[in-house]
Amino acid sequence: MLFAELKSFHMVARLGSITQAAKKLGLSQPTVTSQIRNLEAQYGVELFYRGGRRFALSEEGARLLPMVKSLLQQEADIEFNLRNGGQLQGSLRIAATAPYYVLELVRRFRERLPPIQVMLETGNSLQVIEALEEYRVDLAASSQLEEDSRFTRLRLGEDPLVLAVHRSHMLANHRSLPPSALAGHCLLMREVGSITRQLTEQMLRQAGVAPGVLLEIGSRESIREAVLRNIGITVIARHEVPDHPDLRVITLDGAPLIPEYLYCLRERRQARLPAAFLAIARECTEA
């Protein structure tokens, strides 16, 4: 019970919010609130200063936090070693911004180590790097360039950003366009934290372009569906545009390339399963 309460304490301390901590932990807000209150009541301490919806660490909380971080890292290390212990068993957890680069690597990995379970989750660039930092995954594929010395990094490839529109859209008959042509059109964008969004906004700023309407949609799949319904247009990596008779792909003059990197925590890069996956990734990129 104490371990669960300490995990809630750690998440609230990191995010400064019960709501966000509960979402991250997959718990209800009342559960996280109760765990924090129980921890404080049991030991007669005040771990947070409450100020509206924000929670700031008290002096007692600040002293406790490094010990809790160490404990949670030990738990992650134990769980990682158990998963990587056997020669013909175990599991590998991967987070990726998109499956396109990673799935071929997963296929080759499964061919060589068929008994190994592979779990793949997706998110934006910030989310997958955060999952790696928090030991929730073993590898992360992200478009975000991280110079952090804690990571080992391998470049998987790169792809140009293009414009995707419905076949009936007024821009659909063009093969290529300057970014200025996007002015005044309804633009569908990913959430904050997406590298595609960052590069798109940078490209539009440099071209002095203001979209007519900006609609934020939280997944590639939903954006593609919105384009298919002619709700708006979107800037997207070329390999993320599916073959569909109602979609048109238009080259954007001077559009940036969006890279993809594979990251592993340096301290774990020589563990059996991450090392095997990294070796396959190197073979593919050097071929």
N, C-alpha and C positions, 0 to 999 in steps of 0.2 A: 504494500500500500504506500509506504514512504517513497518508493522509487517512482511511482506514478505521480505523486504529488511534486516531487523534485523535477520531473520532466515538465510539468505544467509551470512550475516556478521559473524554470530556465526559459521556456518559450515566451512567457509574459515579460520576463526581464529583457529578452532580446527584441521583442516587437513593441513593448510598451502598451499592449492592448489585450484585454481579455477576449474580445471578439476575434481578433486576428489570430491569437494563440489557439483558441478553440477550433478555428477553421483549419489551422495547420496541423493540429493534433488529431483531427477527426472526432472531436468531442463536442458536447453541447456547452454553451456559455455557462449555464448554472453548474455544470460538473467542474469546469476549470475554476470558477469562483469558489465553489465549495472546497476544492482541494487546496487552494491558496489559504483560505480562512482556517481550514483544519490544521494546516502546517503551522500557521502563526499561533493558533490557540493552543496546540499541543505543546509548543516550546516557549510560549510566552514572549514572542518576538513580533516586531512589525517589519515586514520584508519590503513593503512598498509604501510610498506616499501617494495617496489618491488625489488626483486633481482632475475632476470631470471624468472624461473617458480615458485619460492617459494615466499610466502607472509609472512612477519613477522609483528607482531603487532607493531604499533607505540605506543607512550605514551598515545595518545588519545584513541586508540583502546583498550589498556590494561585497561584503566579506565572504558571504556564502557562495556567490556566483562562481568564482574560479574553481572551488571544490566540486560543485555540481557539474561544471563543464568537464572536469577531469573524470568524474564518475561516468558520465554519459559517453565519453570517448572510450573508456575502458570497456563499457558494454558493447559499443560498436566494434571494437577490436576483437572481443571474444566471439561475437556473432560472425564476424568476417572470417576469423580463423576456423571456426567450426564449418562454415560453408565451403571453405577451400581446403579442408583437411584430407578428404579421401581422394584416391586416385581416379575413381570411376563414379564419383558422385559430387554433388554440390550445386550451387546456383550462382549465376552472374546477373547483376542488376545494372541496367543501362538506362540513362535518361537522354533524350534527344530532342532537339528543336523540330526535327522532321525525320521521317523514317527513311528517306530516299538514299542517303549515303550508308546508313547503318545496316539496313536490312540485308544487303549483299554480304556484309561482314558477318552478320548473324548466321546467314545460310552456310557460309564456309566454316564458321566456328562449330555449328551443329554437325556438319559432315565429319569433322575431326574428333569432336567430343560429344557424340550423340546422347550419352546419359545426362549431360549437364542441362539443368533447367535455366532458361534465359528469360528474364523479365524485362520488358521494355516499356517505359513510360515517356510521355511527351509533355512539353511545356515550352515557354518562351526561353530565350537565352539566359535571362537572369535566374529563372526558376531551376533550370537544369544544373547551372553552376552552383546554386545554393544547395541543391540536393547532394551534390558531390562534396561540398564543404561540410555538410552535416552528416556525412557517412551513410546517407540513405540510399545511395547508389555507388557502384564501383567504378563506373566510367560515365563520362558525359560528352555528348556530341553537341556542340554549340557554335553559332556564328560569331559569338562574342570573343574578341581577342583578349585573353587574360595573360598578363605578364607575371603573375604571381609565382614566386619561386617554389611554392608548395606543390605546384602542378607540373607534370610532364605533359607536353603538347605535341600533337601530330596533325599536320594539315591534311585533310581528306580530299579537298577539292574546292572549286569555286564555280559560281553560276551567275550569269547576268540578270539584273532586274529587268522585267518587261512589263508591258501594260496588257492586262486581260480585260476584254469587254464582251458584251453580248453581241451576237451577229447583227442585230437590228440597231445597235447603237450608232450614232452619227459618226463616230471615229472608226468604225469597224472596217472600212474599206482601205485604210492606210496600212502600209507595210512597216513604216517607221514614222516617228514623230519626235519633235523636240519636247522637252519637259514643259515648255510654255503652253503646249496644246492642252494640258490638263486643267488650265485655269477655268474656273466657273463650273466644272463638272463635279458631281457627287462622288467623293472618293471614299472607298471602304478601306479601313486601316485596322491593323492588329492593335492590341492593348499596349500601354506603355511597358517597356521592357523588351519589346521585340526589336531585333536588329533590323529586320526588314522595314519596320516603321521608322527607326532612327535614320536609316540610309535614305528612305523616301523623303522624309521631312528635310533632311540636309540637301538633297537634290533640288527640291522645290524652293527652298530658301535661296540657294545659289542662283536659281533661274528667276527669282522674284515672283513666284507663282503662289496665288492663294486659291485653294479649291473652293468650289461653290458651297458644298456641304460636306462635313466630315462625319462619317458614321464609324464608330468603333465597334468592332465585332471580334470576339475573343478566340477564334480558331480559324485555321486555314480552310477547313471543310465548310464552315458556315459562310466565310467570305466567298468561296467558290459558288455555293448555292445562291448567295445573294446576287452574284454576277449573272448566273444562269437565269435569274428572275428579272434581270435588267434593272435592279435597284440602284446600281452604281457601277463604277469601274474600280480596278485595283491595280496596284503595282506589286508584283510578286516575283519570286525566283522562277526562272524558266522551267526548271524540272518539276516545279510544284503545280504547273498548269496541266490538268488532265486532258486527254484527247476527248473532245466532245463537239458534235456538229454545231452547237449553239455558241461556242466560244471562239473568239478570235484573239490571237497573240500578236502584239505590235511591238517592234523594237523601239526602245527609247534612246535617242541620240545621247551619247556620253553617259549613259546610266552606269552606276557603279556595279562592281562585281560583289556578290555576297559569298563570303568564304564559309567553310565548315571545318571545325577543329575537333579532334578527339582528345579529351583530357582524362588524366588519372592522377590521383594523389601520389606524389613522388614516393612517399613512404610505403605505398602498396603496389608500385608498378612491377615488382618482381614476384608478387604472389602468383600462384599457379594459374588461376583463371584470367585475371586481368592481363598477365604477361602473355598468355596464349592469344587473347583477343588482340592485343597491341601488335603482336608478331604478324597476325593475319592482316591487320590494317596496313602495316609497313609493306608487306608483300604486294598488296593491292595498289598502294600509292607509288611504289617503285617500278611496277610492271610497265 
